[in-house]
Amino acid sequence: MPPKKPLASKEQHLFRELLSLYEARQLKKGLKTADQILKKAPDSGETMCMKGLILTHMGRREEGIDLVKKGIRLDLTSHICWHVFGLIQKAEKNYEEALKSYTQALRFDKENISLLQDAATLQTHLRNYEALQDTRELILKLRPNHRRHWILLALAYHLNGNPSDARKVLESYQKMLKARDIPDYDVEHSNVLLYQVRVIEDCGDFASALALLDGSAKSRGIVDRTAIMEYRARLLTKQGDTAEAEQAWRLLIEKNSDCLHYFRELFRIKNLPLDAVSGENREQAVALLLELSSQYPRSSVPARLLLDVSEGPEFEERVRVYVLDRLRRGIPSLFVDLKSLYANPSKPHVIENVTTQFRTEVESSLRSSSSPEGGESPTTLVWTLYFLAQHYSFLRRYEEAIETIDFAIEDTPTLPELYACKARILKRAGDLVGAVREIEEARCLDGQDRFLNTKSAKYHLRAGLREEAISLLGLFTKKDAASPSADLEDMQSTLYLLEDASCLYRLSQLGPSLKRYLVVQSIYDDMSSDQYDFHSYSTVRQRFTLEAYTSLLKWEDGLRAQPPFVDTALGIARILIAVHDDPALATSSTPSKRSDADKKAEKKAKKAALKVLDEVKKGTQNSSSNEDKGLEPPTAKDDDPTGVKALTASDGLEQAWKYIKPLVSEPLSLNRTDVLACAYDLSIRRRKYVLAAKSLLSAHQNDPENPETHLRVVDFKLKVSSLSPPPSETIQSLVNQTLLKVLPDEIALETLNSQYLQRHSDDPRAILAVADASTRIGTPLQEVEDTVFGILNPNVKNDVKSSLAACEFLNRIKSPRKDEFRSECDKHFPLSTMFKTAEELAGYKSQNGSAGGNEDEKEVVNA
C-alpha cells in the first residue's frame, strides 16, 4: 500500500479545527471546514470520513455512510477512519463489526485511551471477557493514576473467571489510596469494599472476606448496614461456623421478620431444609417455627411455613387458625397464599372441611344475631364464599364453584372481585363467552381500574373478540396514538402482543399473528441492546454499583430464557412449520379486507410520520442549530404490515431456527421438552439429521415418557429409515446410535405405541400422541378414531384443552367422525361453549353477549 500523502500545514490546522467543531457539535461549521479541506486535498480519507460522520448526524445518513466507506478505502491505515466507521456500526447495533473496526483502529494507534475505552465497552457487551482483560490491563498501564481503571481491571478479571487476580488488583488499589482521599461515608468507596468482599468470597477465602467486612464495618468504610449483615451471615454460613451464622440470620430476621429468604437460610443452617422436611426432622422444624412465631407474632412468615411442615391433626388445627383469621380480616389473596399446599393430596380436603364448617358457622351466626356486634361480620361470609369458589375451581369442580360464587354475588353484588372470580371459573370450564360477560360486569363496577380493564381485554382476546378488546384497551391508551394497538406496541406490552398473536392464530390469521410475534422478538432485541449504556453508567456515574451491575449482566445472559421470549419463539416456529407443511395456509390465513378502524389508524399514523419528518427537515435546514441528531438509523418503514412476506419467505424454516437455536444452544440450553420437540421438528424438515438426533436425545433424557417425546421417537424412526438419498456414513452412524438410545432393540413401532398407551391410559395428551403416531405408522383410520375416542373414557383425566386438540387432530386427518366427537365433548363438558356448532354458539352469544366499551366510558376514564 503506498504511503498516504500528508496534509499541508494549513489543511492540518483546518482538520484539527474540524475535530474540535465536531466535538462541540457545531455541525454546519464542521461541514464547511471539511469541504474546504477536500477542495485542496480531495483524497484525504480522514477528512472524508469526518464529513460522512457529520452528514450522518445531520440526517443525511446514506450519503454520510457512503463517504465514510470511501474514506476508509482511501486511507486504510488511519485510526480516525476506522474509529468513525466503528461509531456508525455501533449506532446500527452491529456490535461485532463495530468491535472489529475498533480493533483495526487500535492497530494504528495502540495507546488511544478513547479507542481503548470504547473497545472495552464493546467487549463487555459481547461477553468477550478474555479480550476485555487485556484491554483493561493496557488502559491501566497508560493511566495508572486513575482510580476507576484499577477497579475496572479487577471487574474484568472477575468477569473472566479470575477472582484471585481481581483480588490482587483490588488489594493494590486499596494500598494506593490515601486516607485523605476518602471522605466520610463515601458511597463509592463503600461499594468498592463490598465488591472486594464478594471477590474474596468467590476465591473461597471466607475468613479473609469476613475479616475485611468486619474491619470495614468498624471503620465506617462500608455504609450499608443491611448489606453488612447479609454478607456476614452468608460468609459465616459458607465458613461452616454454625453458631455464629445462626445468630447472624436471627439478627436479620429481627430486622425484617417478613423476609422469607432469611427464614430459609436459618433453617438450612440447622440442617432443616424447608423444601424437604421429613418425619425425622419435622418435629424440630415445627418447634423452631413455633418459637419464631411467638417471638414475631406480627409476622405471617413462620405461621405460613408451619402449614408447609405440619401434618395430620396439627395441620388441621393450624390451618384453621390461619385461614379463619384472614377470612375475618378480608384478605382477597388468601387462596393464592395457600395454593402451594394443594401439591400435598391430603391437605386440600382438610382446608375444604375447615372452610365449609366455618361457612356454616358464619351463616348460622348471621341468622341468629340481631346486630353486627353480636356475631360474625357479613363481609366474613363474602370472603369465605370467595375463597371456597376458588378452591372448587382449582379442583375442577366447576358447578360447585359457580354455585358458591353466585351466592356471594347475590349477597354483595357490588364487589368486582366476585365477578372476576366467576369469570375465571367459567374460563377454566371452557365458557369463554360467559367469562367475557362476567369480567365485563366487574369492569363496569369500576371503570377507572386499569387492572380490570386489562383483564377484560384479555378475556375478549381469548374469546376471539379482537375488535372489542382493542376498543377496551383504547380507554387507557394515549389519545394522540395512531391506534390503541400501536400505543401498546410502542409501550412494549408483551402481555398484549402475545395474547393478540394467539388470538390471531386461533382466528387463522397466520400472517398478522406472525407479525405480532416478531414484534415481541424485536422488543427483546431492544432490551439486549439497551444494556450497552449501562456498561459505563453503572461503573462510573452510579458510584461503582458493581454488585448491581454484575447482577444485570447475569440477568441479561438469561434474558432469552424468559417465558415470553420462549413462547414467542415457539409461536413463530409453529406458524412457519405449518406453512411449510401446507403452503396453501399462507394465502388463506390473511385477512381479505381491512376494517375501517385499521384504515383510520393507518391514515393517522402516516400523518404523524409526515409531521415528524417535517420537523426533522426544519431542524436540519436551520443554520443556527447545532443539536446532535444522533447516529441511530431512522425507523425503517414497515413494508409488511400484515406479515405476508414473512409468512411466504422461501427460508421460513431457517428464520424459525434462528429463534429456536438460542434456546437449545449454550449458554441457555433450556431442557424444556416442548422446546426440544420444536427444535427436532425444524431440524428434521431442514434435513439436519444430526441436529434432529441431538434434540430428540436431549428430549428423551429430559422426559422419556412425555407424549411429545414419544411421538418424535416414532417419527424419527420412520423418517431415517426411508431417507433418499441415504446420508453419509458418519451421519448414519450418529442416527443409529441415537435410535439405540431412544428405541429398544428389535421392537416394532406398533408394539412401542401400544405399550406406551398401556402405561399412560389415563393421560389425554398421551392418548392423542398415540393416535398421531398411529397415523404416521399407517394404522387404519377406524383404529385411530377409536383411540381418540378413548379420551372420553371415565378413567381418563380429560380437560377442555386436550379435547380441543383432539378435535383439531380429527379435523386434520379428515375423520368422518369429527362431528360425533365434538358432540360427545359438548356433553362431556356441559359448561363449555367451545364444542358447540356455529349456530348454537351464535344463539348463546345473543343471549349472553357482553357489551364493549363506549364513548361515554372514555370520558369517565379520562376525567
NUKOLDO-841961 format. One record per residue (C-alpha): x negated, y, z; residue number from 1. Coordinates in steps of 0.5 Angstrom, whole numbers, m for minus. Last residue first. Example, Ala and Ser with C-alpha at 12.3 -4.5 7.8 and 13.67 -1.06 7.14 Angstrom:
BEGIN
((m27,m2,14),2)
((m25,m9,16),1)
***
This chain:
BEGIN
((124,25,67),863)
((120,21,62),862)
((124,15,65),861)
((131,18,65),860)
((130,21,58),859)
((128,14,55),858)
((134,11,59),857)
((138,15,55),856)
((135,13,48),855)
((137,6,49),854)
((133,0,51),853)
((136,m7,49),852)
((143,m10,51),851)
((143,m17,53),850)
((146,m23,50),849)
((150,m28,54),848)
((157,m29,50),847)
((154,m27,43),846)
((148,m30,45),845)
((151,m37,46),844)
((155,m36,40),843)
((149,m35,36),842)
((145,m41,39),841)
((151,m46,38),840)
((151,m44,30),839)
((143,m44,30),838)
((143,m51,33),837)
((142,m52,40),836)
((135,m55,43),835)
((132,m49,45),834)
((138,m47,50),833)
((136,m51,56),832)
((141,m51,62),831)
((143,m58,60),830)
((136,m61,59),829)
((138,m69,57),828)
((144,m67,53),827)
((140,m62,49),826)
((135,m67,48),825)
((139,m72,45),824)
((142,m67,40),823)
((135,m66,38),822)
((133,m73,37),821)
((139,m74,33),820)
((137,m68,29),819)
((130,m71,28),818)
((133,m78,26),817)
((132,m77,18),816)
((124,m76,20),815)
((121,m71,16),814)
((114,m73,19),813)
((113,m65,21),812)
((120,m65,23),811)
((119,m71,28),810)
((113,m67,30),809)
((116,m61,31),808)
((122,m64,35),807)
((117,m68,39),806)
((113,m61,41),805)
((120,m59,43),804)
((121,m65,48),803)
((114,m64,51),802)
((115,m56,52),801)
((122,m58,55),800)
((120,m63,60),799)
((119,m70,61),798)
((116,m74,67),797)
((118,m81,63),796)
((122,m86,68),795)
((129,m84,65),794)
((127,m85,58),793)
((127,m79,53),792)
((120,m79,51),791)
((121,m86,49),790)
((125,m83,43),789)
((118,m81,40),788)
((116,m89,40),787)
((122,m91,37),786)
((121,m86,31),785)
((114,m88,30),784)
((117,m95,30),783)
((122,m93,25),782)
((117,m90,20),781)
((113,m96,19),780)
((106,m95,22),779)
((100,m93,18),778)
((95,m91,22),777)
((96,m84,22),776)
((103,m85,24),775)
((101,m89,29),774)
((96,m84,32),773)
((102,m79,32),772)
((107,m83,36),771)
((101,m85,41),770)
((100,m77,42),769)
((107,m76,43),768)
((107,m82,48),767)
((101,m79,51),766)
((104,m72,52),765)
((111,m75,55),764)
((107,m78,60),763)
((111,m84,64),762)
((108,m90,59),761)
((101,m88,60),760)
((97,m94,61),759)
((102,m98,57),758)
((101,m93,51),757)
((94,m93,51),756)
((94,m101,51),755)
((99,m100,45),754)
((94,m95,41),753)
((88,m99,42),752)
((91,m105,40),751)
((94,m101,33),750)
((87,m99,33),749)
((84,m106,33),748)
((78,m107,38),747)
((72,m110,35),746)
((68,m106,40),745)
((71,m101,45),744)
((72,m94,42),743)
((69,m88,45),742)
((61,m90,46),741)
((61,m95,40),740)
((64,m90,36),739)
((59,m84,37),738)
((53,m89,36),737)
((56,m91,29),736)
((57,m83,27),735)
((50,m82,29),734)
((47,m88,25),733)
((52,m85,19),732)
((49,m78,20),731)
((42,m81,19),730)
((43,m86,14),729)
((46,m80,9),728)
((54,m80,9),727)
((58,m84,4),726)
((61,m80,m2),725)
((67,m81,0),724)
((68,m83,7),723)
((73,m88,9),722)
((71,m91,15),721)
((69,m84,18),720)
((76,m81,17),719)
((80,m87,20),718)
((75,m88,26),717)
((75,m80,27),716)
((83,m80,27),715)
((83,m86,32),714)
((79,m82,37),713)
((82,m76,36),712)
((89,m78,38),711)
((86,m81,44),710)
((82,m74,46),709)
((88,m70,45),708)
((92,m75,50),707)
((87,m74,55),706)
((85,m81,58),705)
((77,m80,56),704)
((77,m73,60),703)
((70,m70,60),702)
((66,m76,57),701)
((71,m77,51),700)
((72,m69,50),699)
((64,m69,50),698)
((64,m75,45),697)
((69,m72,40),696)
((65,m65,40),695)
((59,m69,38),694)
((62,m73,33),693)
((65,m67,30),692)
((59,m63,30),691)
((55,m69,27),690)
((61,m70,22),689)
((61,m63,19),688)
((66,m65,13),687)
((69,m58,14),686)
((75,m61,16),685)
((72,m66,21),684)
((68,m60,24),683)
((75,m56,25),682)
((79,m61,28),681)
((73,m63,33),680)
((72,m56,35),679)
((80,m56,37),678)
((79,m62,41),677)
((73,m59,44),676)
((77,m53,46),675)
((83,m57,48),674)
((79,m62,52),673)
((76,m56,56),672)
((68,m57,58),671)
((67,m50,56),670)
((59,m50,53),669)
((58,m43,56),668)
((51,m42,55),667)
((50,m46,50),666)
((55,m48,45),665)
((62,m50,45),664)
((66,m44,47),663)
((61,m40,42),662)
((63,m44,36),661)
((70,m43,37),660)
((70,m36,34),659)
((66,m37,28),658)
((69,m44,27),657)
((75,m40,25),656)
((72,m36,20),655)
((68,m42,17),654)
((75,m45,17),653)
((78,m39,13),652)
((73,m39,8),651)
((77,m38,2),650)
((81,m33,5),649)
((88,m33,5),648)
((90,m32,12),647)
((85,m26,13),646)
((88,m23,7),645)
((95,m24,9),644)
((94,m21,16),643)
((100,m16,15),642)
((96,m9,16),641)
((90,m12,11),640)
((87,m6,8),639)
((86,m3,15),638)
((81,3,14),637)
((75,3,18),636)
((74,7,24),635)
((68,12,23),634)
((61,10,24),633)
((58,12,30),632)
((52,17,29),631)
((55,22,33),630)
((59,29,31),629)
((54,33,35),628)
((56,40,36),627)
((52,45,33),626)
((58,49,30),625)
((56,56,27),624)
((57,54,20),623)
((64,51,21),622)
((64,47,15),621)
((63,40,19),620)
((68,42,24),619)
((73,44,19),618)
((72,37,16),617)
((73,34,22),616)
((80,37,24),615)
((82,36,17),614)
((81,28,18),613)
((84,28,25),612)
((90,31,22),611)
((90,26,16),610)
((90,21,21),609)
((96,23,25),608)
((100,24,18),607)
((98,17,16),606)
((100,14,23),605)
((107,17,23),604)
((108,14,16),603)
((106,8,18),602)
((111,8,24),601)
((117,10,20),600)
((115,4,15),599)
((115,0,21),598)
((121,2,24),597)
((125,2,18),596)
((123,m6,18),595)
((118,m9,13),594)
((120,m14,8),593)
((118,m21,6),592)
((115,m22,13),591)
((109,m27,12),590)
((109,m34,13),589)
((112,m37,6),588)
((105,m35,2),587)
((100,m37,7),586)
((104,m43,9),585)
((104,m46,2),584)
((96,m47,3),583)
((98,m53,8),582)
((92,m57,11),581)
((88,m50,10),580)
((94,m46,13),579)
((95,m50,19),578)
((87,m50,20),577)
((87,m43,20),576)
((93,m42,25),575)
((91,m47,30),574)
((84,m44,29),573)
((86,m37,31),572)
((90,m39,36),571)
((85,m43,40),570)
((80,m37,39),569)
((85,m32,42),568)
((87,m37,48),567)
((79,m37,49),566)
((79,m30,49),565)
((85,m29,54),564)
((82,m35,59),563)
((76,m32,60),562)
((70,m36,58),561)
((68,m30,53),560)
((66,m26,58),559)
((61,m31,62),558)
((55,m27,60),557)
((58,m20,61),556)
((60,m23,68),555)
((52,m24,70),554)
((50,m18,67),553)
((55,m14,71),552)
((53,m18,77),551)
((46,m16,75),550)
((48,m9,75),549)
((52,m9,82),548)
((46,m11,85),547)
((41,m6,82),546)
((45,0,84),545)
((39,4,82),544)
((41,11,84),543)
((47,11,79),542)
((44,15,74),541)
((37,11,73),540)
((39,3,74),539)
((46,3,73),538)
((46,8,67),537)
((40,6,63),536)
((43,m1,62),535)
((50,1,63),534)
((51,4,56),533)
((50,m2,53),532)
((55,m5,57),531)
((60,m2,52),530)
((58,m7,46),529)
((61,m13,50),528)
((67,m10,52),527)
((68,m8,44),526)
((67,m15,42),525)
((72,m17,47),524)
((77,m12,44),523)
((75,m14,37),522)
((78,m21,39),521)
((84,m19,41),520)
((85,m15,35),519)
((84,m22,31),518)
((89,m25,35),517)
((94,m20,33),516)
((92,m20,25),515)
((93,m28,26),514)
((100,m27,28),513)
((101,m22,23),512)
((99,m27,18),511)
((103,m33,21),510)
((110,m30,21),509)
((113,m37,23),508)
((117,m34,28),507)
((114,m38,33),506)
((107,m35,31),505)
((110,m28,31),504)
((112,m29,38),503)
((105,m32,40),502)
((102,m26,37),501)
((106,m21,41),500)
((105,m25,47),499)
((97,m25,46),498)
((98,m17,44),497)
((102,m15,50),496)
((98,m19,55),495)
((91,m16,51),494)
((93,m9,53),493)
((87,m6,49),492)
((90,1,50),491)
((89,3,43),490)
((93,m4,42),489)
((99,m1,47),488)
((99,5,43),487)
((100,2,36),486)
((105,m3,39),485)
((109,3,42),484)
((109,7,35),483)
((105,12,32),482)
((103,15,39),481)
((106,22,40),480)
((111,20,45),479)
((106,16,49),478)
((108,9,52),477)
((113,8,57),476)
((120,7,54),475)
((117,5,48),474)
((115,m2,51),473)
((123,m3,51),472)
((123,m2,44),471)
((118,m6,43),470)
((121,m12,46),469)
((128,m11,42),468)
((124,m11,36),467)
((121,m18,38),466)
((127,m21,40),465)
((124,m28,39),464)
((126,m31,46),463)
((119,m31,49),462)
((118,m24,46),461)
((124,m21,50),460)
((121,m25,56),459)
((115,m21,56),458)
((119,m14,54),457)
((123,m16,61),456)
((117,m17,65),455)
((113,m10,62),454)
((120,m6,64),453)
((120,m10,71),452)
((113,m8,72),451)
((113,m1,70),450)
((119,1,74),449)
((122,7,72),448)
((129,4,70),447)
((130,1,77),446)
((137,m3,77),445)
((136,m3,69),444)
((130,m8,70),443)
((133,m13,74),442)
((139,m14,70),441)
((135,m14,64),440)
((131,m20,67),439)
((137,m23,68),438)
((140,m23,61),437)
((133,m24,58),436)
((133,m31,62),435)
((139,m33,60),434)
((137,m32,53),433)
((131,m36,54),432)
((134,m42,57),431)
((129,m47,58),430)
((129,m49,65),429)
((123,m46,66),428)
((126,m39,63),427)
((132,m40,67),426)
((128,m40,74),425)
((124,m34,72),424)
((130,m30,70),423)
((133,m32,77),422)
((127,m30,80),421)
((127,m23,76),420)
((135,m22,78),419)
((133,m23,86),418)
((127,m19,86),417)
((131,m13,83),416)
((135,m13,89),415)
((142,m9,88),414)
((147,m15,88),413)
((146,m17,95),412)
((150,m22,98),411)
((153,m25,91),410)
((145,m24,88),409)
((143,m29,94),408)
((149,m34,93),407)
((147,m34,85),406)
((139,m35,88),405)
((142,m41,91),404)
((146,m44,85),403)
((141,m43,80),402)
((135,m46,85),401)
((140,m52,86),400)
((141,m53,78),399)
((134,m52,77),398)
((131,m58,81),397)
((124,m57,77),396)
((120,m58,84),395)
((118,m50,83),394)
((125,m48,81),393)
((127,m51,88),392)
((122,m48,92),391)
((123,m41,88),390)
((130,m41,90),389)
((129,m43,97),388)
((124,m37,98),387)
((130,m32,95),386)
((135,m36,100),385)
((131,m34,106),384)
((129,m27,103),383)
((137,m26,103),382)
((138,m29,109),381)
((133,m25,113),380)
((136,m19,110),379)
((143,m20,114),378)
((139,m19,120),377)
((139,m25,125),376)
((143,m25,131),375)
((147,m20,137),374)
((143,m13,134),373)
((147,m14,127),372)
((154,m14,131),371)
((160,m18,131),370)
((155,m25,131),369)
((159,m31,130),368)
((158,m31,122),367)
((151,m28,122),366)
((149,m33,127),365)
((151,m39,123),364)
((149,m36,116),363)
((142,m35,120),362)
((142,m42,123),361)
((144,m46,116),360)
((138,m42,113),359)
((133,m44,118),358)
((135,m51,117),357)
((134,m50,110),356)
((127,m47,111),355)
((125,m52,116),354)
((127,m58,111),353)
((124,m55,105),352)
((117,m54,108),351)
((117,m61,111),350)
((119,m64,104),349)
((114,m59,100),348)
((108,m62,105),347)
((109,m69,104),346)
((106,m69,96),345)
((100,m65,98),344)
((99,m60,92),343)
((105,m56,94),342)
((101,m53,100),341)
((98,m49,94),340)
((105,m45,93),339)
((105,m43,101),338)
((102,m36,99),337)
((106,m35,93),336)
((112,m37,96),335)
((111,m32,102),334)
((110,m26,96),333)
((117,m23,98),332)
((115,m22,105),331)
((122,m20,109),330)
((120,m19,116),329)
((125,m25,118),328)
((122,m29,113),327)
((115,m28,115),326)
((116,m30,122),325)
((120,m36,120),324)
((115,m39,115),323)
((109,m38,120),322)
((113,m41,126),321)
((116,m47,122),320)
((109,m48,118),319)
((106,m49,125),318)
((111,m54,128),317)
((112,m58,121),316)
((104,m58,121),315)
((103,m61,128),314)
((109,m66,126),313)
((105,m69,121),312)
((99,m66,118),311)
((95,m59,119),310)
((89,m57,115),309)
((92,m53,110),308)
((97,m50,115),307)
((92,m48,120),306)
((89,m44,114),305)
((95,m40,114),304)
((94,m38,121),303)
((87,m37,121),302)
((88,m32,115),301)
((94,m28,118),300)
((90,m23,122),299)
((94,m20,127),298)
((93,m25,133),297)
((85,m25,132),296)
((82,m28,138),295)
((88,m33,139),294)
((88,m35,131),293)
((80,m36,132),292)
((81,m41,137),291)
((87,m44,134),290)
((82,m45,128),289)
((77,m48,132),288)
((81,m53,135),287)
((84,m55,128),286)
((77,m55,125),285)
((75,m60,130),284)
((81,m64,130),283)
((81,m65,122),282)
((73,m67,123),281)
((74,m75,122),280)
((81,m75,119),279)
((78,m71,113),278)
((78,m63,111),277)
((75,m63,104),276)
((77,m56,102),275)
((76,m53,109),274)
((69,m55,109),273)
((68,m57,117),272)
((60,m58,117),271)
((60,m52,123),270)
((56,m47,118),269)
((61,m49,112),268)
((67,m47,117),267)
((63,m40,118),266)
((63,m39,111),265)
((70,m41,110),264)
((72,m36,115),263)
((68,m30,112),262)
((70,m32,105),261)
((78,m31,107),260)
((77,m24,109),259)
((82,m21,114),258)
((79,m21,120),257)
((74,m16,118),256)
((69,m13,123),255)
((70,m19,128),254)
((70,m24,122),253)
((63,m21,120),252)
((61,m22,127),251)
((63,m29,127),250)
((59,m30,121),249)
((53,m27,124),248)
((54,m32,131),247)
((55,m38,126),246)
((48,m36,123),245)
((45,m35,129),244)
((47,m42,132),243)
((46,m46,125),242)
((39,m43,123),241)
((38,m47,117),240)
((35,m42,113),239)
((40,m42,108),238)
((45,m40,113),237)
((41,m35,116),236)
((40,m32,110),235)
((47,m31,108),234)
((49,m28,115),233)
((43,m23,115),232)
((46,m21,108),231)
((53,m20,110),230)
((51,m16,116),229)
((46,m12,112),228)
((51,m11,107),227)
((56,m8,112),226)
((51,m3,115),225)
((50,0,108),224)
((44,5,110),223)
((38,1,109),222)
((32,4,111),221)
((35,6,117),220)
((28,4,121),219)
((32,m2,124),218)
((36,m4,118),217)
((29,m4,114),216)
((26,m8,119),215)
((32,m13,120),214)
((32,m14,112),213)
((25,m15,111),212)
((24,m20,117),211)
((30,m24,114),210)
((27,m24,107),209)
((21,m26,110),208)
((24,m32,113),207)
((28,m34,107),206)
((22,m35,103),205)
((26,m39,97),204)
((24,m34,92),203)
((31,m32,90),202)
((31,m30,98),201)
((25,m25,96),200)
((29,m22,90),199)
((35,m21,94),198)
((31,m18,100),197)
((28,m13,94),196)
((35,m11,92),195)
((37,m9,99),194)
((30,m5,99),193)
((32,m2,92),192)
((39,0,94),191)
((37,3,101),190)
((31,7,97),189)
((37,10,92),188)
((42,11,98),187)
((37,16,102),186)
((39,16,109),185)
((33,20,111),184)
((29,23,105),183)
((23,18,102),182)
((17,22,99),181)
((15,24,106),180)
((14,17,108),179)
((9,15,102),178)
((11,10,97),177)
((5,6,93),176)
((6,1,99),175)
((13,0,97),174)
((12,m1,89),173)
((6,m6,91),172)
((11,m10,95),171)
((16,m9,89),170)
((11,m11,84),169)
((9,m18,88),168)
((17,m19,89),167)
((18,m19,81),166)
((12,m24,80),165)
((15,m29,85),164)
((22,m28,82),163)
((20,m30,75),162)
((27,m32,72),161)
((27,m27,66),160)
((32,m23,70),159)
((27,m23,76),158)
((21,m21,72),157)
((25,m15,68),156)
((28,m13,75),155)
((21,m12,77),154)
((19,m8,71),153)
((25,m4,72),152)
((23,m2,79),151)
((16,0,78),150)
((18,4,72),149)
((23,7,76),148)
((18,10,81),147)
((14,14,75),146)
((6,14,77),145)
((5,8,73),144)
((7,11,66),143)
((3,8,61),142)
((1,2,65),141)
((8,2,67),140)
((11,2,60),139)
((7,m4,58),138)
((9,m8,63),137)
((16,m6,62),136)
((15,m8,54),135)
((12,m15,56),134)
((18,m17,61),133)
((23,m14,56),132)
((20,m19,51),131)
((21,m25,56),130)
((28,m22,57),129)
((31,m22,50),128)
((38,m22,53),127)
((41,m18,47),126)
((43,m12,52),125)
((36,m13,56),124)
((32,m13,49),123)
((36,m7,47),122)
((35,m3,53),121)
((27,m5,53),120)
((27,m2,45),119)
((30,4,47),118)
((25,5,53),117)
((19,3,48),116)
((21,8,43),115)
((22,14,48),114)
((15,12,51),113)
((11,12,44),112)
((5,8,46),111)
((5,3,40),110)
((6,8,35),109)
((5,4,28),108)
((7,m3,31),107)
((12,0,35),106)
((16,3,29),105)
((17,m4,27),104)
((19,m7,34),103)
((24,m1,34),102)
((27,m3,27),101)
((27,m11,29),100)
((31,m8,35),99)
((36,m5,31),98)
((37,m11,27),97)
((39,m15,33),96)
((43,m9,36),95)
((48,m8,29),94)
((53,m4,34),93)
((53,1,28),92)
((50,6,32),91)
((44,1,34),90)
((43,1,26),89)
((43,8,26),88)
((38,9,31),87)
((34,4,29),86)
((33,7,22),85)
((31,13,25),84)
((26,10,29),83)
((23,6,23),82)
((22,13,19),81)
((19,16,25),80)
((14,10,26),79)
((12,11,19),78)
((8,6,16),77)
((14,4,11),76)
((13,11,8),75)
((17,12,1),74)
((21,6,2),73)
((23,8,9),72)
((25,15,6),71)
((30,12,1),70)
((33,8,7),69)
((34,14,11),68)
((37,18,5),67)
((42,12,3),66)
((44,13,10),65)
((45,20,10),64)
((49,20,4),63)
((54,14,7),62)
((55,18,13),61)
((56,25,11),60)
((60,26,18),59)
((55,32,21),58)
((51,27,25),57)
((50,22,19),56)
((47,28,15),55)
((42,30,21),54)
((40,23,20),53)
((39,23,13),52)
((35,29,13),51)
((31,26,19),50)
((30,20,14),49)
((28,25,8),48)
((23,29,12),47)
((20,22,15),46)
((19,20,7),45)
((16,26,5),44)
((16,24,m3),43)
((20,31,m5),42)
((14,35,m1),41)
((15,43,m3),40)
((22,42,m4),39)
((23,37,1),38)
((20,42,6),37)
((25,47,5),36)
((31,42,5),35)
((29,39,11),34)
((29,46,14),33)
((36,48,11),32)
((38,41,15),31)
((35,43,21),30)
((39,50,21),29)
((45,47,20),28)
((44,41,25),27)
((42,45,31),26)
((43,39,36),25)
((37,42,40),24)
((33,35,39),23)
((35,36,32),22)
((32,43,32),21)
((26,41,35),20)
((25,35,30),19)
((26,40,24),18)
((21,45,28),17)
((16,40,28),16)
((17,39,20),15)
((16,46,19),14)
((10,46,22),13)
((7,40,18),12)
((10,44,12),11)
((6,50,13),10)
((0,45,14),9)
((1,41,8),8)
((4,35,9),7)
((0,28,9),6)
((0,24,3),5)
((1,17,5),4)
((m4,11,4),3)
((m3,7,m2),2)
((0,0,0),1)
***
